[in-house]
């Protein structure tokens, strides 16, 4: 940058926008903004101060630029990504690492100098003809120990609009903090657009994460997972910080489970994709704090958690009035919602895969003009909406939102839950023996089976520790050790549970649980947190007693729960559990060079307990063979 950064800002910004930027007393921020104005060369610049007027300007810009179109219901708009820009670009999402730094074989990275050179070449003049939006946000509640200020530079009005819905405004936080370098930085450009206002140069799509400078670069893409930088891209920056500072950044929901006499116990939960995370966060009768990302800190010996976000960027496929009444109601209310990659009909209504009613014969979607039976260039039939179609909306519009959503002190974590898609091994709900057993045997051992319809061959298990593998910015072993150490320093440790909503009958292959049964599992876990029900000790953890579940099924769901169902669901399947231990042990031996020794010790101890039980009772052991405990 040849010119002085202040000269660049004075020259390129009009007076109102220059004043807004300079109200933040931070030369480091000013220099950063000036650098990318000079490099990306936008036609004009808008600085958002988070005011109602600024938010409205960006809403209107999204319509004016054609990145969004208004729909029939007031407040609703639709956005389309390019046909080949519909998901996270794993191939081109890389960490930029200096020489000598290695994050291990599971994390995609490249040389930092080379990556910065390439991304800055791509960014040169990329915003010519566009407006640049300079936006300020705060990850976590403002005025909080959890707060992380962020600045977003983007030439996409859709991205700026989305982030205004999803994140707390941070302009005042920047003013309050003054000249600090402690903030996250995001530079995004959608690049050249085609006639449909979608990114044209997909071959130059890049998402690079520079941990040294806490900066994320994203180019030639509009898909939210690649461009809404404060989501999973910021999560990678935060995981790196958390590991150094002794707190946790987790891919977890936060919910309030309502117990007896008005008590609310807060749970966090990690679930890989398509494993029931959203349906759990939206569980009937409970309250939602967050559906995706949690920061967890040790506050005076207690684990406390906040939702990083204030909105939902949710998958819309399958949402219907019967199974998802709360979401359904919001999606049909006149509130601010961005739909992406759904079908839009002639009367400006939207349809998606799995929505109530017949699929409209024609409309407009991510492929352009659409009709039933339309095929793409590869001969593949195009569905009415993309399977990854989304909706973006504020949590405040959900009737089950928890009143502590914005509490700067977070919520106390009573329990942590891990769950994956598992047809034959874990019982529906099980409590770990202690913190370390839970982190290793439930969290670090988490797997999920692929689904035949979406991901290929059914039953192939994918290893996904804490459901966070895709987002780690530190080696896997170091991440697991950080979780173990975090618990050691707590005077009040949350209980850890494993759940499985997908267990099948060994003979018939039918699911052994109804979708709604999880409501009972959470009520039982809530009672266990407070020591109000006993349990049965098995080789893999504590399971519920039949009498307690029978009562809860009646109270919560109004239905009878048979002893036969209980015995099938909570039978310990020794061969499958031993096979899982073998799989997980092998992964840690061969793919996680820094795996903590405690991982192998916990797995080996579980193996011994299973083998002892098998020697006594056989391969498949019903709960009545084990001892009850308090």
N, C-alpha and C positions, 0 to 999 in steps of 0.2 A: 504494500500500500504506500504509494509515493507521497500523497498529500497527507496533511495533518487530519486526524479523524474528525476534529471539530469543524474544520473547513468543509469536509465532505458532507457532514450532517447539515450545516447551514446552507450549503449549495443545493442539496437534494430534497430536503424537507421544507414544506411550506411553514409559515410561522406558527399556526395552531399545533401542528404535529411536532415541530421542533420544541415548542414549549412543554408539551406533554412529556417528551423524552427527557428533556433537561431537568424536569422537576425531580427526576430520580438522580440523586447525587452519587453517581457511580461511573467514574471514567473507564473502568474495565468493561462495563456493559456498553458504554457509548462507543468504545473502540471496536468491540465485537460487532455491533450493529453496522457501524460505518464500513468495516471490512467487507461485509457481505452485500451491502448496498453497492459498493464499488465493484465487487466481483460479479454479482448476479445482474446488475444493471436494470432494475425495474423502471417502468415509465413513471410510476407514482408510488407514494408510500403513505400508509395509514397507520398511525400509532394508536392502539386501543388502550384506554385508561380504565376499562372495565365498567364504565358508566352505562346507563340504560341507552343513551344516545349512541355510544360506540357499538354496543351489541346490536342495536337496530340497524346501524350502518352496514354491519357485516351480514346480517340476515338479508337485507335488500341487495347487497352486492352479490350474494350467492344466486339470487334470481336473475339479476341483471347480467351476470357473466354467463348464465346458462348452465352453471354447474348443478343447480337445483331447479326443480319446476314445482309450482304450487299445485296442490291437490284439492279435492272437493271439500274436505273438512278443514276449517280455518286452523292455521298453525302447522299443518302438515305439508311437507315437501318431499320430493323424491330426488335421489342422486343416482347416477349410473357410473360405474367404473367400466373401463375397457373390457372387452370379452376375455382377453387373456391377462387381465389384471384383477383377479378376483380372490386372491388369498395372499397370505404371507409368503414372501419370496425367500425361502430358506437358502437357496443356492447363492443369492447375492447379499444376504444379511451376514456381515462379518465384523468381528472385532479387529480394530487396528492396534497391533501390539508392537512395542519397541523390541529391538533385538535382545534376545536372552529371556524374554517372557513367554511362558508356555502355559496355556490353560487346560491342557490335556486333550486326548484324542476325541472327546465327544463334543468339543466346542470349535466352531468354524472361525478361523482367524486368518489374517494376512499381515505382512510387514507394514508398520504404521507409515513410514515415509512414502512407500509406494502407494498405499491407499489414499493418503492425503493428496498426493500429487494427482492421482487419477480423479478423485472426486472434485478437486478444485478446477481441473480442466473441464469436467462435465458442467460445473456450475458457472463457468465463464459466459456471461451474457444470457444465461438461461431464462431470466425473467423479463427479457426485452418484450415489450407489448403487454406486460402484465402489471398489476398492482401488487405491491408487497404489503402484507399485514404483519405488524410487529405487535405481538400479543404477550401478555404476562399472566401467569397462572401460579397456583400453589398446590403442590401435591400434599394431600392430607389437610386437615383443618388449618385455618389461618391462626396466627398468634399462638402457636403450639410448639412443643418440643418435637413434634412429628413433622412440622412444616418443611417442605423443600421448595423454594421459589424456582420458577422456570421461565425462560423467555423462548418464544416460538417465532421464528421467521418463516413465513410461507406465502406463496403467491396463489394459493388455492383458497378461495372464499369458503368452499365446502369444509376444508380442514379447519379453518378458523372458526366457522360456525359450529362444527362438531365439538371442538374443544371448549367452546363457550358453554355448551350444554353439559359436557362431561366433567369439567374441572372447575374448581373454585377460582375466582379471579384473584390475581396476585399483584396487581399494580401497587396497591397500598403497602403490601409486604415489602416490595422493592424499595419504596420510599422510606419505610421504617428502618430497613437494614443498612441503607447508605452504601458506602464504598466497599463492598465485599466481593470476593471472587467465588463465594460459596453458593452457586446456583447452577442448575442444569440448562444446557443450551441446545436448541433444535433448529436445524436449517433444512427446509423442505422446498422443493420446486416440482410442480407437476410437469414442467417442461412444455414442449410444443404440443398443442392440442389439435385433434382432428375435428371434422365437421360436427361430431357428436359431443364435442367438448370433453373428450377423454384423452388421456396421455398417449402420445403417438410413438415416442421412441423407447418402446419397452426394452429393446436390446441394451439401452443405457440405464435401465432400472438398477439402482444401487441403494443399499441401506447399510451404512458404515457407522460403527460405534467406537468412538475414541474415548477410552477410559481415562487417559492421561489428562484430557481437557474437559471431561464431562460433557462431550458434545456428540450429538447424533446428526448424521447427514442422510437425507433421503431424496432421491431424484427420479424423475420420469415415471411416477406412479401416483395413483389417487386412492388405491384401496386403503381403508382405514388402518388395518394392521401394519401397513408399511409407512403410513403417513401421519397418523395420530400419534405423534412421537411420545406424548406423555403416558401412553398406555404401556405396552410390553417393552418398548424400546427404553423408556425411562426406567422401567423395572430392572433392566440389566444394569443401568448405572447405579440404581439404589441398592441392588444386591452387593455390588462391589463396595459401596460405602458401608453398608450394614456389616459386612464381614470384618471390616477394619475397626468399626466402632462398637461392636458388641450387641447389635440388635438384629432383627430379622425382617427381610422382605419376602413375602410368601404369596404364592398364586392361590389365594384362599378367599372364600366367602366369609362374611361375618353375619351372624344371625342371633336374634334373641329367642331362646326357647322358654316358653311360659310354663312355669311350674305351679305348685299349689299356693293358694293364698296370695296371688298377685306377684309372685316372685318371677324375675326374669334372669336367666343364666345365659351368658353370651358364649357362643361356640364359633370357632373358625373351622373351615373345612376345605380340603384339597381334593379335587377330582379331575382326572384327565377329560378331554373332550368327549362328549356323548356318554357321560357316566352319571348324569343326574345332578350336576352342580347347580344349574339354574332352578330346577324344580325343587331342590333342597332349600336354596336361598329364599324361594317363594312359598315355602311350605304353609299350607292353610293353618291358621291359628297361631302362627309365629310371626316375628317381625324381622325385617331385613335392614341391616346396616350397610352391607355391600355384597356384590355378587362376583368379584373378580380378584382384587389385589388388596392385601393387607400389609401394613407396617405394624410390627409387634415390638414393643420396648419393655424393658424391665423398669418399672416405676416403683421405687420403694419395696422391691422384692416381689412385686406382683406383675404378671404379664398383662399388658394392656395393648389393645389393638385399635387402629383406625382404618376406615375406608379411604384409600388414596383418592378416590373419585367422588363425584356427587351425582353421577349419571350412569346410565346403562348403554353399552354398545352390544346389543344382544342379538343372537341368532334367532331369526323369526320363523324358520322352517318348523312346521309341526304345531305352532301355537294355535289353539282352538278354544272355543268357549267352554267346553266341558272340562278339559284337563288343566287349563290355564286361565281361570276366570279373572284373576287380578290383572294379569298382563293384557288379556283380551279387552277388559274395560278401558284401560289406559290407551290402548292402540285405537280405540274408537271414540276417544274424547277429544275435544277441540283444544289440545295443548300443543306445545312446540315439539314436533317429532320430525326427524329426518329418516325416511325409509331409503334403503339402498338396495338396488339390484332385485327389486320385486317386479311384478307385472302391474302395469298401469292400463286401465281400460279407457275407452273413449270418454266416459263420463268422469274421468279423473279419480276413480276409485282404485284401490290396490288389492292384489290377490297374491298369495304365496303358497308354496307346497304345504299341504296339510291344513289349510284354512277351511273353515266351515263352508259348505256349499259347493256347487259345481265349478269346475275350472272354466273361466270365460274362453270362448273359442278364439278370440283375437285380442291383441293389445300391443303394448310397447314394453320391452324389457332390456336387459343388458346386451342382447344380441341385435337390438333395433326393432323393426316391425316384427311381431311374433304371431304365430298361429299354431294350433295344436298339430303336432307332427313335423314341425319345422326342424331341419337338421343343419348342423354346422359344416364347415369345410371338410372335416374329417368323417362326415357321415353319421355323427353322433346326434341323437335326438336331443333337442334343447327343451328343458322343462320350463314351466311358466315363470318360475323365479329361480335364481341361483341357489343351490343348497347352502351356500354361505351368505345368503341375503341377510341384511341386518336392519335393526331399528336403533335410533339414538334418541334417548329421552332422559329427562331428569328424574331422579328417584323420588323427589318430593311429590310427584303425581301418583305414586302407588299408595293405596289405602293401608298397606301393611308396613310402611316405612317406620323405622324405629326412631323415637324422639332423640336418641343420642347420636344420630348421624354426624352432626357437626361438633360434637363435644371435643374441645381441644385436649382433654385428658384421655380421650379414647374410652373404650369399654373394658372391664376386667374379663379376661379370658378364663372361663371355667373348664372348657374342653376343646380339644383339637381332634378333628375327624379326618381320616384318610379313606378314600374309597375308589375302586376301579371296576371295570367290567370284567366279571369273573364268574364263569359258568359252573365251576366244579370244586373250588377250594375253600375260600373263606365262608364262615357262617354269616348270617345277615347283620349281626351286630356283636362286637366283642371288645372288651376293655383290655388294654395292655396292663402288664403287671406293674410297670413303673415308667418313668419318663424315658430312660434309655431304651428299654424294651420297646416302647411305643415308637420312638424315633427310628429305630433300626428295623423292627419286625413289621411295623405298620406303614411308616413313612418311607424309609429308604428302600424297602422291599416292594413298593407299590408297582403293580403291573396293570395293564389293561388290554383286553382282547380287541382285536379289530372286528368291525362289523362287516358282514358279507356284502350288504347293499352299498356301503359307502367306500370302504377302504380296502376291499379285496378279500382274500381268503379268511373266512371266519375262524376264530379261535387262536390265531397267531398272537402271542402275547408281546406287548411292547413295554419295555422297562422304562419307568418314568418316576424317579424318586421325588416324592412330595409333589408330584404333578408339575415339576418346575424345570425339567431337564432342558427344554427348548430355550429357557430364558436365563440360564446361569451365566454369570460373567466371572466366576471363580471355579476352580476345579471341583468336581463332584465330591471327592473325599473331604476337601476343605469345607465345603458347604454342609455336609453331614456332621462333621466335627463341630462346626459353628452352632448347629441346632442342639447338639448334645451339651456343649458348654453353656449355651443360653439357659437351659433348664437347670443346670447345676447351681447357677447363681440366684435362682428364684427361691424365696422362702415359702411361697405358695405356688406349687406347680399345678398347671392344668392337667386333668386326666386326658389320656390319649385313647382313642377308639379307632377300630377298623370297621367299616360297613361294606356290605355287598348287596346291591339291589337286584343282582342278575343271576343268582344261584338257580341251577336247574335240577330237576329230578334225574337221578342217574339212569333210570329205566326208560322213562317216557320222553325226556328232553324238555318237558314243560317247565316254565318258570315256577319256582316254589313260593314266590312272593307276589302280591298285588302291588300296583304302583303306589297305592295309598298307604301301604303297611309301614313305610318309612316314618310316617307320623308317630307311630307307636315306638319305633326304635329310638327316636329323639326324646320322647317323654321318659323312656326308661333310662337313657343316658343322663338326662337332667337329674333324675332322682339319685342316680349313682354318684354324681358329682357332690351331692349333699349327704351321701351316706344313708339314704332313706329306704333303700332296698338292698337285699343281699344278692349273692351271685353264686355261680358254680365255677369252680376252678378247673380248667382244662389245660392240656399241654401248651396251647397257643394263646391263652388269655382267659379272662372272666366272661362268662355268658349269662344271660338272664335265666331266672327260675321260671318254670312254666306258670306257676300261680300268679306271679307278677304280670306276665304278659297276658294271661287270660283276662285279668282285671282291666289292664290298660286297653286291650282290644275292645272291650265292652264300653269303657268310659270314653275313649277317643273316637272310635269308629262305629260304635253301636253294633258290633258283630261278635259272634262266638268264635273262639279260637280253639281248635281241637288239639288234643294231646298228640295225635298222629302227625298233624302239620308241624308241631313243635319238634317232635323227634326227628323228622326228615330235615327240617331247616337247620337245626342246631347239632346234628350229628357231626362229629369230628372225622373228617375224611383223611386218614393218615397217609395213604400213598400219594394223594395229590399234594398234601402239605409238605411231604418229604421231597417230592419232585420240585416244588416251588423253591425250597431251600437250596437244592442243588443248582437250579437255574440262577438264582440270585447270587449265590456264592461264586459261581463261575464268572458272572459278569464283573463282580468286584475283584476277582483274582486277575482277570484278563484285560479289563477295559478301564479300571479305576486304579491307576498305579499308586495313588496316594490314599487309598481306602484305609480308614482308621482300624486298628486291630480289634477294637470293640465290636465292629460289625461282624467279624468272623466269630468272635466269642459268643455274642448273643444268638447268632444263627445256629452255632454248634450246640449251645445249651437247649435250644428249642428242638433240635433234631433228637437229642438224647431223651427229652421228655416224651416226644412222640414215639420213639422206639420202645421205651419202657411201657407206655400205654398199649402199644400194639402187642407186645409180648404177653400182656395180661388179658386184653379184651378183643384183639383182632384188628382188622384194617378199618372197619367202620364202627365208630363207638358212639352210642347214644348218650345224651346228657345224664341219664340216671346212673351211669357207671361212675360218675365223678362226684367229688365231695363238695358240699355247700359251704360257703364262707360268708362272713358279714360284709 
